[in-house]
């Protein structure tokens, strides 16, 4: 493993962590707390992976920006009350450890905040494996290429040496904008047909399929 790509960058929510359903429920609960019409499941899922401002502007278009902070506070309240119950997809820990042992540089590019990602990395036991990470409160939101460009710059890798893996069209478009290869996973936030339209290098319906591909080509 790890011989074809020098750097492999993962999205977090919906790609390594089985959290898309929880994010949707917390977004809806936050809106309800404030008397805002909650987004439906499809709308909420479509904004997973975006930075806070972009996510709220698309999921709750009638809410003024002055209310975003209150919505975010209620969202964090609900999410933090249950995030300890969320788990990595089966095989995710083993895959990350295997890639690391094979000499791959590993990164994370996520719509989470820095505080949220640090908490998640600590809870998952994966923190030691990642060489560079970027969050939505540090870079332009996906699908801008900034997260990937900064990770590649930090680790001294070129686009042709880099592979991105994600569960949303935002991830796939970010990778294309950064001119890196990308794999999609259809078990996360966005439906398979939306990911197919972005023409990723590969598209997998469960984590075991992703693992087998990386063992052959990673």
Buried (B, 14 or more C-beta within 10 A) or exposed (E): BBEBBBBBBBBBBBBBBBBBBBBBBBBBBBBEBBEBEBBEBEBBBBBBBBBBEBBBBBBBEEBEEEBBEBBBEBBBEBBEEEBEEBEBBEBBBEBBBBBBEEEBBBBBBBBBBBEBBBBBBEBBEBBEBBBBBBBBBBBBBBBBBBBBBBBBEBBEBEBEBBBBBBBBBBBBBBBBBBEBBBBBBBBBBBEBEBBEEBEBBBBBEEBEBBBEBBBEBB
